[in-house]
Amino acid sequence: MNSLNGCKQLVRNPFARRDRTPSLGGYLRLTIGVVLLLPIRLLLSVGTLILAWFLVFLATLGIPRASLAARPLSRWRRRIVFGVLRLFSRFLLYVFGFWRIREYGDLGSRRNLSGSCIIVSNHVSFFDILYFIYAFAPAFVAKKEVRSLPFVGTIAAAMQSIFVDRERTQTGGTAELIRRRVTSAEAAAYPPLVLFPEGTTSNGDALLRFHSGAFLSGVCVRPLALRYHSADFDPAFVGLTPWRLAGIIAQPWMAMTVHHLPMYEPSTAEVECPRLYAENVRALIAGALQVERVELNYRDRVHRNLSRIGLHMVEISLGDIAKRREDPDTVAEDDALRSAMV
């Protein structure tokens, strides 16, 4: 290990912005977008959110918000809630310029996924969440504070999301909450659960280290791989400033490519070793995206300020890589929380 501490490896910075330098036409598109598209899209987004909240509120009338995750919705309520959310999510993707979403792979089985399955994916942007709602109407794992947010809280609760407490109340931890959901007798009546094992967003040029929290339950997972294309501003939620966020929303079009990989059934060895399970699924997603895997994570993003330094290549110590690979996941609860949270 000591011989590796001084060795460095140069890797792509997965937290760097990839915005294009605007040409004259790009500045013209941006001006038109800020003046026309930006206010229209924001107004339509707010109106859509309020209308979706109203319909979901009616569909779940009589069920306390705090009780929505305690048991599956009845069939008629589930059809209304999921139908509304899928429709409005696709409408919002159209509003933001996603005229076309290219999907490849095993598309036929996506409507049949249930709460006994976990969907895992790389995480690039807020638009990931809109796509997943449109494609699967799934549940997410979110901070308990989300449940109290106006409009969004009601919708998240109706989606039967799992709300967790950052302060680790006596609930058994996030990993235990996930395990209970996906292995319960009623799991088939719940929507599938979406987790982002990278634990943070990246620009999609590389795949971050997967946290093992998404794989501790030992159930099968459905891997997805997302890639974005845009006119001028990278849709990735890295290195964001108000100006760049406005540029993302104001650009005329964006596109998304989604690879639906086959259901992954873990081996006995993978069930016994969640780190092995996580790395094997990570390799599949990296292969679908044709990107490299880098041993960087959320802590690197924050401590090294990788979203702000503007470098497209960064160094990583080979000693750190070896140490992380040998880490027996002694902080599994934090790992689960980081991999689950949206």
Secondary structure, 3 states (H helix, E strand, C coil): CHHHCCCEEEEECCCCCCCCCCCHHHHHHHHHHHHHHHHHHHHHHHHHHHHHHHHHHHHCCCCCHHHCCCCCCCHHHHHHHHHHHHHHHHHHHHHCCEEEEEEEECCCCHHHCCCCCEEEECCCCCHHHHHHHHHHCCECEEEHHHHHCCCHHHHHHHCCCEEECCCCCCCCHHHHHHHHHHHCCCHHHCCCEEECCCCCCCCCCEECCCCHHHHCCCCCEEEEEEEEEECCCCCCCCCCCHHHHHHHHHCCCEEEEEEECCCECCCHHHHHCHHHHHHHHHHHHHHHHCCEECCCCHHHHHHCCCCCCCCCEEEEEHHHHHHHHHCCCCCHHHHHHHHHEC
